[in-house]
């Protein structure tokens, strides 16, 4: 059997379309607690890379064109305690849904950023 190189070796980043990069940066850093890895000028705005936790995954805040639709991006962030995370985000004024709990499934809830991009948080 021959070994072939894999065309895809991992996921480096998830890009989130935002209309106001400064407002989005404040939300993701101040409200969600992400860490800024890079923030520099590019021809279409800024190149902003954030780290949501200790993972290698990077979230970029991409300046969205007017025709980009908003909705579920289907990124599931993790938390040690869904109830505490839900309470903290709700207290910060984040648009959150109720915590979902089903037998045999970890607690989780959805939330939206100021642009209406939808995500979820699942308890590990």
N, C-alpha and C positions, 0 to 999 in steps of 0.2 A: 504494500500500500504506500502510495506517495503522499507526502505532506505538502499541502498547498497553503499559501499565505491566506489568512482570513482578511476579507476586504474591510470588515468592521471589527474593531478590537475593543470598543467600549463606548460609553457616553461621556462626553466632556462637559456639555452644557445644555441647559434648557433655556430657550429664549422666550421672554414674556413681552408681548407688544404693549407699549404704554404711550399715551399721548403727551404726558408731561414728565420728562425724565427726572426732574428735580423733586416733584411731588412723589413720584414712585420711589425714588431713592430714600426719601424721608420715611415713607411707609414701610418699606422692606427693612430698613436699618433700625429706625426708632421704634416701630410697632412690632415687627416680627423678630427683630434681633439678629438679622443677617450681618455678616462682616463684609466690608468693602475690600475686594482684592485689587481691582483696577478701576480707574475713572479717568478717562482721557478723551480729548476731542477727536472726532472723525468727521468726514464731510457731511454726514447726515445728522449730526448731533454729538452724542458722546458714546464712548464704548464703556459700559458699566458692567463689571463682573462682581457678583456677590457669592458668598458661601453661606448656605443656610444652617450649617452645623459643622460637625467634624468630618463629614463625608468628603470625598473628592469631587462631588458634583458641584457644578458652578451654575448659577442662574444669571442670565444676562437680561438687562432692561433695554430692549430695542425700541428705538423711536418708530412708532407704528404709522404706516401710511393710512390715509383716510378710509380706504376700502377694506381694512383689516377688521374682521368680525371678532366680537368678544364672546366669551363663554368658557366652557369647561376646557382646560388645558390638560387635565387628567394627570397632574403631578400630585403624588401623595407624599406629603412631608410626614415626618415621624415626630413623636413626642413620648416622653416617659409617662405622662399623665394627661389623658385627653380632657378630663374634667377641669384641671387647673389651666390648661392651655385655652380651653373654651372660655372659662371665666375671665382670663386675662385679656383675650382678644375682644370679647364682648364689652368688657369694661373700658377698653381703649376705643370703642365705637366702631369696631370692624363689623361688617355685614357677615354674620355667621348663621348657620342653620343649627338646628338642635343636634345633640349628640345621638348617633345611631348606635344601638346596642342590640345584637342578635346573639343567641346562644352559639358558642364556639367561634365567634368572630370578634376581633379586637374592636373596642369602641373607636368611633371615628366621627368626624363632622366636616362639613364643607364651609368654605368662606370665600369672599370675593375681595379683590384689591380695589383701589379707587377707580380703576378703569373698567371694572366689571369682570375681570379675568377670574375664573373660578378654580379653586384648588380644594384639596382635602387634607386633613391631618389625621393620621392613624396612630393609635397607641401601640408602642412596641411591646 
